[in-house]
Amino acid sequence: MRTASRYGTTVRMFTAIGVVSLVAACAGNGGTGAGGPSGGGFPDQSITIVVPFSAGGPTDTVTRMIAEPMAAKLGAKIVVQNVEGAGGTVGAGEVARAEPDGYTVLMHHIGMSTAPALYQNLGFKPLEDFQTVGLVTEVPMTVVARKDFAPATLQDLVTHVKANADKVTLANAGIGAASHLCGLLFQTAAGVKVQEVPYEGTGPALTDLVGGQVDFMCDQTTNTSGQISAGEVKAYAVTTPERVKSLPDVPTTAEAGLPKLEVSVWHGLYVPTGTPQDIVQKLSEALKVALADQKVVDQMAKLGTAPVPAGDATPQAHRTKLEEQLGVWAKVIADAGVKAS
Amino acid sequence: MELLDNLALGFSTALLIQNVLYCFVGVLLGTAVGVLPGIGPTATVAMLLPITFNFEPVTALIMLAGIYYGAQYGGSTTAILINLPGESSAAVTALDGHEMARQGRAGAALATAAIGSFIAGTVSTVVLAVAAPPLARVALQFGAAEYFSLVLLGLIVSIALARGTALKALAMIFLGVLLGTVGQDIYTGTPRFTFDQRELYGGIDFVSVAVGMFGVAEILRNLENEQTRTAIVTKVKNLWPTREDRRRIAGPILRGTGLGAALGVLPGGGHVLASFTSYAVEKRISKRQQEFGHGAIEGVAGPESANNAAAQTSFIPLLTLGLPAHPVMALMIGAFIVHGITPGPNVITEEPALFWGLIASMWIGNVLLVLLNLPLIGLWVRMLRIPYQVLFPMIVLFASIGTYSLGFNAYDVYAIAFFGILGYVLIKCGCEPAPLLLGFVLGPLLEENLRRALIISRGDASVFLTRPISAVLLVLALAALVVAVLPTIRKRREVVFTEED
């Protein structure tokens, strides 16, 4: 009879998985349900935050960190849903078309400001189809190289790249990835052209950098700090105005003589345009509370980042940032002649 | 004696009651999703990752790892029973495993898979404990040029997967490679063969192809005539491997384990190659070549062991260097980060309990898998007696739900139907789906690495020959091609095989 009871367990497991997938499927098709036009009773049902990238990635991690304290403040359950694809444009497009009732929220990063330049048939317009809720965090990036790469400083790197343009290789995690954008900005800032080597994701790119197969790349601290502190890769600079706490010896790009290379993977929350203002305010307030949460601050510190100042977790500050970034990237991407589709 | 101290630390961690419990939950879930066509370990780990946020880091990683290798284990079950591989590795097991099931020897096939996986799991746990850091260093020697040559060798070797002529197998491999090119080019973003359908931008889903070409095509073939229709098998022979079987599987299990353990370490896709390289090796050295494809137990023992060994050693780059070998490992990196552990080479020294606990848990997980699966064999085999009117629609239904739940993309379900019909037509033409599937899996790897190697070398193709590892692999590939194709060109392949016996 032992087998019979095990069989029972397995059957129940199947059922459970089936139910989970069905529920997830339904959520994928809408997840918004009925919500009144006025935000008086908001929220009276669970809120879905769509993450347009895979579970376990940096953006997903940040979202899940703030979801808990936000839910506590709002007094409603928050479900984090991953809708991957095409550099985050699939998930963003889904939220753009969702009911503007505040129950479908998008977490997106710098990709929101680069998508219009990268994708020809985007299906949404960042400024028109979305209402900004507030900035969340700005993850610094690092310029790193294989450990036996000749240049010792960022200045050396620029000189070396200029002198050896036919040999040097610059890795990135694929078109539109943060590492790709940072690489483009490096080339603009340094006035050089480098042979780029795209990979499918950060993992393989970093593997080849550690293995010495490619020369250098620029990626988020989340991905690189472990390798930097272990001495597996050489760090030239962090791309933010301030040094990063977990990497105290690494200079900023400004200190290292390349101030124009300033970039961070900024994250923000969005709702579809047409969402009542009082609901946007409630979400923004909850975001502010979450970002002040000590646990969130600690967790972000471990990722080598920090919550944005309270003043930036507002719809206005977020919109200003989005407008500014759209302008920056439209030019950089057009100059580089890059197209994602 | 440092090793013993470390293992003691590992087992004292892994044997904590909550860790054993979640290890069990992990392998149970893994077995379940492995058995269920469609949902794979990647989707499951992604779905469950958030649940583990409140666990201790080591407990979370033990459970997530259990899902991964448990799924490798469970994947063989449906491949053997109903010719429905959920993963590329299981596609190889389906070749002889399902033939064995049709001959009433499903029990022996399932037991062989279980025993082989257990032995492989035990050996690779030892490998992980003894030699993980140096192995990871060796793996880093592999760049794009080496991977290209390795994948090319793998593709040529996969001709051995076919029962019929090498030429038809080669044609199927090419078709598979072509199907693998559908979707956005990763280097330029240009859509290829997408016919302006946005759903095709991400490429064709592997699960759709596997479920269609194997499962659905098999169903269509079964529906052809009255005799085979009633149920897949009516008579079931012995549930356990006979003495003769046990003698025959010992060598393949050990060779498969060695091969799998070595290939699994390579972060650029070595684990994909493990199971069918083992199949090809066993077929090549076997005295019973004609039995392969018709229920040779070696064809189950070798690949299953290789697959499980590779699944476990693919943790080496992750644990020792913080570098993920495949999407499931990338999710594990996410798990590290969420728990405040910076993935990187320092994990071994900074978190010894986590590193050794995870390794020890893999062995415990393998014990649990055997305890879980051996008693189930009797039940699984009885499933084959379910009348086809019930079984076939169930298979199609579960496969469709599973595939749909991966990306909520109805296209993936249409693709099952398309590849089911294509698979049936191909079977009618004497072409087999296994080489196509391998071409489909390896094609994108081949292209990606070919182009990357050429980008890095600025278009100089001599890198493939000037880099020693790559050159050796290319020579082996050439030799394998000559051995495989020459007999066909002379139209003497069949004759040669009979003569050899």
Interface residues (C-beta under 8 A of the other chain):
Chain A: R2 T3 A4 R6 Y7 T9 T10 M13 F14 I17 G18 V20 S21 L22 A24 A25 G28 N29 S54 A55 G56 G57 P58 D60 T61 R64 V80 N82 E84 G85 A86 L118 D166 T169 G174 I175 Q195 V197 P198 Y199 E200 G201 G203 P204 L206 T207 D208 V210 G211 G212 Q213 V214 T222 S225 G226 Q227 S229 A230 E232 Q299 K302 L303 V338 K339 A340 S341
Chain B: L28 L29 T31 A32 V33 V35 L36 I39 V45 A46 M47 L49 P50 F53 L140 Q141 F142 G143 A144 Q184 I186 Y187 T188 G189 T190 P191 Y201 G202 P267 G268 P317 L321 G322 L323 P324 A325 P327 M329 A330 L331 M332 I333 G334 A335 I337 V338 G340 T342 P343 G344 P345 N346 V347 L372 P375 L376 G378 L379 I401 G402 Y404 S405 G407 F408 E448 R452 I455 I456 R458
